[in-house]
């Protein structure tokens, strides 16, 4: 039996080495200025290999190789299924015309108004929540206080307040799209909106909202303005990881300690959560807990209904018998698919996820305007985070995309139909 796990681990390493070789070859062929770092066949496999690979090595160092080897077949098959979905869309999209340069599809005046109104609404809700429950980041026990907000104010109000991430992102986008025609006070205003929104998200005790806004803005900039070069992206990701680890230390210890060794240990802990989450799911499903058969995924969309709805991460935390301060359980993306349908869920789920990301990417390449760029950028960033946390473990993503889509409906440019044109069409239709 052990030889099967070792063979799977070897195949995974060989497959990852081949993928890295292909990426290096594509980078050399396209050049640093045109290489797309955020394509679905680049960003996701690299993050997947890093999180599951480095995480499993640290997991093996702590608990021994016998705990890690059973995970490799899932990691290997999951990555192959994802790449199969990406390749299927690429094959079906051959010959389709792609746009050569970024386009504009939103009316700037409407974008400015929508951003301002959304910010005023969500900021008011955030202020009301903080006045009623306190500011979690200033609490002596951040991990506990941040989880007490949801039952005190209700899920509907709580997640509407967290949509302050949308106007924060839109303010950044408006700034880098229209900064040349803005006065200096106007530039400061849009940057202030973005900064206040990020501050509200950070004050709530959750890091993901800040990560989503900043990372999505960088990816969107790469498609709406100009390509982000490899070294700039590497520096941005490195700084972001350090800040995430430092924030995690502050949240758990209640003090900022810029200790290099402590931050490094915290980073390893954050990465080790990936294989640990998958191992916990494999240990309990289906021997002790029956598969969910799609119910877990459905919980994320039920959050849009009024009233307090169950959250998958907290539900899994209770089912697995885990007791720790903070939020819910992170099953990892493979664990999310396995707890629904087992092995078929991993293969089919990762294949469909590859199809989804590749479809959104091809749509972006055909219409590189604001909405396709932001929709794909957010979905990609959410996917990278979901490798660690799991899919729909936090229903924030559903709310974000719903609000973003509503903004698109309001801001998009639509051809005006004059009265004479309408009468001409009516006459033509009656003949």
C-alpha positions in Angstrom: 0.0 0.0 0.0 2.8 2.4 0.9 4.3 1.9 -2.6 1.1 3.3 -4.1 1.4 6.5 -2.1 5.0 6.8 -2.9 4.4 6.3 -6.6 1.6 9.0 -6.5 3.9 11.4 -4.7 6.6 10.8 -7.4 4.1 11.3 -10.2 2.9 14.5 -8.6 6.5 15.8 -8.3 7.2 14.9 -11.9 4.0 16.5 -13.1 4.8 19.7 -11.2 8.3 19.8 -12.5 6.9 19.5 -16.1 4.4 22.3 -15.4 7.1 24.6 -14.1 9.3 23.8 -17.1 6.4 24.7 -19.4 5.8 28.0 -17.6 9.4 29.0 -17.8 9.4 28.2 -21.5 6.2 30.3 -22.0 7.8 33.2 -20.1 10.9 33.1 -22.3 8.9 32.9 -25.5 6.5 35.7 -24.7 8.9 38.0 -22.9 8.5 39.8 -19.5 6.2 42.5 -20.8 3.6 40.3 -22.4 3.7 37.2 -20.2 0.3 36.8 -18.4 1.1 35.9 -14.8 -2.6 35.7 -13.9 -3.8 33.3 -16.6 -5.6 30.2 -15.2 -2.9 27.8 -16.3 -0.2 29.9 -14.5 -1.3 31.4 -11.3 -3.5 28.7 -9.9 -1.1 25.7 -10.5 1.8 27.7 -9.0 -0.2 28.6 -5.9 -1.6 25.0 -5.7 1.9 23.5 -5.8 3.2 25.9 -3.3 0.5 25.5 -0.7 0.0 21.8 -1.0 3.7 21.1 -1.6 5.3 23.3 1.1 2.4 22.7 3.5 2.7 18.9 3.2 6.5 19.1 3.8 5.9 21.0 7.0 3.1 18.7 7.9 5.4 15.7 7.4 8.1 17.4 9.5 5.7 17.8 12.4 3.6 14.6 12.3 5.7 12.3 10.2 5.6 11.2 6.5 2.9 8.5 7.2 0.3 11.3 7.7 1.2 13.0 4.5 1.6 10.2 1.9 -2.2 9.5 1.7 -2.8 13.1 0.6 -0.6 12.9 -2.5 -3.0 11.0 -4.8 -5.7 13.6 -4.1 -3.3 16.5 -4.8 -2.0 14.9 -8.0 -5.4 13.9 -9.4 -7.0 17.2 -8.4 -4.3 19.2 -10.3 -4.6 17.0 -13.4 -8.4 17.4 -13.4 -8.1 21.2 -13.1 -5.6 21.4 -15.9 -7.9 19.1 -18.0 -10.8 21.7 -17.6 -8.5 24.5 -18.6 -7.3 22.7 -21.6 -10.8 21.7 -22.7 -11.9 25.4 -22.8 -8.7 26.4 -24.6 -9.4 23.7 -27.2 -13.0 24.8 -27.7 -11.9 28.5 -27.9 -9.5 28.0 -30.8 -10.0 30.4 -33.7 -12.0 32.9 -31.7 -11.0 36.6 -32.1 -9.3 38.2 -29.1 -9.1 41.9 -28.4 -5.7 43.5 -28.8 -6.0 46.2 -26.1 -8.1 47.1 -23.0 -11.6 48.5 -23.6 -13.9 50.7 -21.6 -17.5 49.6 -21.0 -18.6 51.6 -17.9 -19.7 55.2 -17.9 -17.2 57.0 -15.6 -19.9 59.3 -14.1 -22.1 56.4 -13.1 -19.1 54.5 -11.7 -18.2 57.4 -9.5 -21.8 57.7 -8.2 -22.2 54.0 -7.6 -18.9 53.8 -5.7 -19.8 56.8 -3.5 -23.3 55.5 -2.7 -22.1 52.0 -2.0 -19.4 53.3 0.2 -21.8 55.6 2.2 -24.2 52.7 2.7 -21.7 50.0 3.7 -19.6 52.4 5.8 -22.7 53.5 7.7 -23.6 49.8 8.4 -20.0 49.1 9.5 -20.0 52.1 11.9 -23.3 51.0 13.3 -22.0 47.4 13.9 -18.8 48.7 15.6 -20.8 51.1 17.8 -23.0 48.2 18.9 -20.5 45.4 19.2 -17.2 47.2 19.6 -14.1 47.1 17.3 -12.7 43.5 17.2 -9.1 44.6 16.3 -9.0 46.7 19.5 -10.3 44.0 21.7 -8.0 42.1 24.1 -9.3 38.8 22.6 -9.5 39.5 18.8 -10.1 35.9 17.9 -13.2 35.6 20.1 -14.7 39.1 19.6 -14.6 38.9 15.8 -16.7 35.7 15.8 -19.3 37.2 18.1 -20.4 39.9 15.7 -22.4 37.6 13.4 -24.8 36.3 16.0 -25.3 39.8 17.5 -26.2 41.7 14.4 -27.4 38.9 12.1 -26.0 37.5 8.9 -27.8 39.8 6.5 -26.5 43.1 8.1 -23.1 41.6 8.7 -22.4 40.6 5.1 -23.9 43.7 3.7 -21.5 45.7 5.8 -18.6 43.6 4.6 -19.5 44.5 1.0 -17.6 47.7 1.7 -14.9 45.8 -0.1 -16.7 46.5 -3.4 -16.5 50.3 -3.3 -13.0 50.1 -1.9 -12.0 48.1 -5.0 -14.0 50.3 -7.3 -12.3 53.5 -5.9 -8.9 52.0 -6.7 -10.1 51.0 -10.2 -11.5 54.5 -10.8 -8.3 56.0 -9.7 -6.0 54.1 -12.0 -8.4 54.4 -15.0 -9.2 58.1 -14.7 -6.4 59.6 -12.6 -5.0 61.7 -15.5 -8.1 63.8 -15.7 -8.7 64.1 -11.9 -7.5 67.0 -9.8 -5.2 66.4 -6.9 -8.1 66.7 -4.3 -10.2 64.3 -6.3 -7.3 61.8 -6.4 -6.9 62.1 -2.6 -10.7 61.5 -2.2 -10.7 58.2 -4.2 -7.6 57.0 -2.4 -9.2 58.0 1.0 -12.4 56.0 0.1 -10.2 52.9 -0.7 -8.1 53.4 2.5 -11.1 53.8 4.8 -12.8 50.7 3.3 -9.6 48.6 3.8 -9.4 50.0 7.4 -13.0 48.9 8.1 -12.3 45.4 6.8 -9.1 45.1 8.8 -10.8 46.4 12.0 -13.4 43.6 11.7 -10.7 41.1 12.5 -10.7 39.3 9.1 -7.8 39.4 6.7 -9.4 38.0 3.6 -11.4 41.1 2.7 -8.2 43.2 2.6 -6.4 40.5 0.6 -9.2 40.3 -1.9 -9.4 44.0 -2.6 -5.6 44.6 -2.9 -4.8 41.5 -4.9 -7.9 41.9 -7.2 -6.8 45.5 -7.9 -3.4 44.3 -9.0 -4.8 41.6 -11.3 -7.4 44.0 -12.7 -4.6 46.6 -13.4 -2.8 44.0 -15.4 -5.7 43.6 -17.7 -7.2 47.2 -17.8 -4.0 49.2 -18.0 -0.8 47.2 -18.6 0.8 43.9 -17.7 2.2 43.5 -14.3 5.8 42.2 -14.6 7.0 39.1 -12.8 9.3 40.8 -10.3 6.8 43.4 -9.3 4.2 40.7 -8.7 6.7 38.6 -6.7 7.5 41.6 -4.5 3.8 42.4 -4.0 3.0 38.8 -3.1 5.9 38.6 -0.7 5.0 41.8 1.1 1.3 40.7 1.3 2.3 37.4 2.8 4.4 39.0 5.4 1.6 41.4 6.3 -0.9 38.6 6.5 1.4 36.6 8.8 2.0 39.7 11.0 -1.7 40.4 11.2 -2.3 36.8 12.2 0.3 37.1 15.0 -1.3 40.3 16.2 -4.8 38.7 16.1 -3.7 35.7 18.2 -1.2 37.5 20.6 -2.8 40.9 20.8 0.5 42.7 20.0 2.6 43.5 17.0 5.9 41.7 17.1 8.1 42.2 14.0 10.1 39.1 14.8 11.5 37.5 11.6 11.5 34.0 13.1 7.9 34.4 14.5 6.6 35.6 11.2 8.3 32.7 9.4 6.8 30.2 11.7 3.4 31.9 11.3 3.7 31.7 7.5 4.5 27.9 7.8 1.5 27.5 10.0 -0.7 29.3 7.5 0.5 27.0 4.7 0.4 23.8 6.8 -3.4 24.4 7.3 -3.9 23.3 3.7 -2.9 19.6 4.1 -4.1 19.5 7.7 -7.6 20.6 6.5 -7.6 17.9 3.8 -6.3 15.3 6.3 -9.2 16.0 8.7 -11.8 15.7 6.0 -10.4 12.4 4.8 -10.2 11.1 8.4 -13.9 11.8 9.1 -15.7 11.5 5.7 -17.5 9.1 5.1 -16.4 6.8 8.0 -18.0 9.0 10.7 -19.8 11.8 8.8 -21.8 11.1 5.6 -21.1 13.1 2.5 -23.0 16.3 2.1 -24.0 15.6 -1.5 -24.0 19.3 -2.5 -25.6 20.7 0.7 -22.4 22.3 1.7 -22.0 24.3 -1.5 -25.7 25.3 -1.3 -25.1 27.0 2.1 -23.1 29.7 0.5 -26.0 30.8 -1.7 -28.6 30.5 1.1 -26.7 33.3 2.8 -28.4 35.7 0.4 -31.8 34.9 2.0 -33.0 37.0 4.9 -32.3 35.8 8.5 -29.4 34.0 10.0 -28.1 31.2 7.8 -25.6 28.5 8.7 -22.0 29.0 7.6 -20.1 26.0 6.2 -16.9 26.7 8.0 -18.6 26.9 11.4 -20.7 23.9 10.7 -17.7 21.8 9.8 -15.9 23.0 13.0 -18.8 21.6 15.1 -19.1 18.3 13.1 -15.4 17.6 13.4 -15.4 18.3 17.1 -12.8 21.0 16.9 -12.6 23.6 19.7 -10.4 26.6 19.0 -10.7 30.4 19.2 -11.5 32.2 15.9 -13.5 31.4 12.8 -14.6 28.3 11.1 -12.7 25.2 9.8 -10.8 25.5 6.5 -11.1 22.2 4.6 -8.9 23.3 1.6 -10.3 23.2 -2.0 -9.8 19.5 -2.3 -11.5 18.9 1.0 -14.5 21.0 -0.1 -15.1 18.8 -3.1 -14.3 15.5 -1.2 -16.8 16.2 1.6 -19.6 16.6 -1.0 -19.1 13.5 -3.2 -15.9 11.8 -2.3 -13.4 10.9 -5.1 -15.9 11.8 -7.9 -16.3 15.2 -6.2 -12.6 15.8 -6.3 -12.2 14.8 -10.0 -15.4 16.4 -11.3 -15.2 19.4 -9.1 -11.6 20.3 -10.0 -12.4 19.7 -13.7 -15.4 22.0 -13.5 -13.4 24.6 -11.6 -10.8 24.6 -14.3 -13.6 25.0 -16.9 -15.0 28.0 -15.0 -11.8 29.9 -14.6 -10.7 29.2 -18.2 -14.2 30.3 -19.5 -14.0 33.6 -17.5 -10.5 34.1 -18.8 -11.5 33.6 -22.4 -14.4 35.9 -22.0 -12.0 38.5 -20.6 -9.7 38.1 -23.6 -12.6 38.7 -26.0 -14.0 41.7 -24.0 -11.2 43.2 -21.8 -13.4 45.9 -20.2 -14.1 46.6 -16.6 -16.7 44.0 -15.6 -15.1 40.9 -17.3 -11.7 42.0 -15.9 -12.9 42.6 -12.3 -15.1 39.4 -12.3 -12.2 37.2 -13.5 -9.7 39.0 -11.3 -11.8 38.5 -8.1 -12.7 34.9 -9.0 -9.0 34.1 -9.6 -7.9 35.7 -6.3 -10.8 33.9 -4.5 -9.6 30.7 -6.1 -6.0 31.2 -4.8 -7.3 31.8 -1.3 -9.8 28.9 -1.6 -6.9 26.5 -2.1 -6.3 27.1 1.6 -9.7 27.9 3.0 -12.0 25.9 0.8 -14.9 26.9 -1.5 -17.8 28.9 -0.1 -16.3 28.4 3.4 -17.0 32.2 3.7 -20.0 33.5 1.8 -18.4 36.9 1.4 -17.5 36.0 -2.2 -21.1 35.4 -3.1 -22.1 38.8 -1.8 -19.2 40.5 -3.5 -20.0 39.2 -7.0 -23.7 40.0 -6.6 -23.0 43.6 -5.7 -20.3 43.9 -8.4 -22.8 42.6 -11.0 -25.4 45.1 -9.9 -22.8 47.9 -10.3 -22.2 46.6 -13.8 -25.9 46.7 -14.8 -26.0 50.3 -13.6 -22.7 51.5 -15.1 -22.5 49.8 -18.4 -22.8 51.7 -21.6 -25.9 50.8 -23.6 -26.8 52.1 -27.0 -29.5 54.8 -26.9 -32.6 54.2 -28.9 -34.0 57.4 -30.3 -37.7 57.9 -31.0 -37.1 58.1 -34.8 -35.2 54.8 -34.7 -37.9 53.1 -32.6 -40.6 54.3 -35.1 -38.6 53.1 -38.0 -38.3 49.6 -36.4 -42.0 49.5 -35.7 -42.9 50.4 -39.3 -40.4 47.8 -40.6 -42.0 45.1 -38.3 -45.5 45.8 -39.5 -44.7 45.5 -43.2 
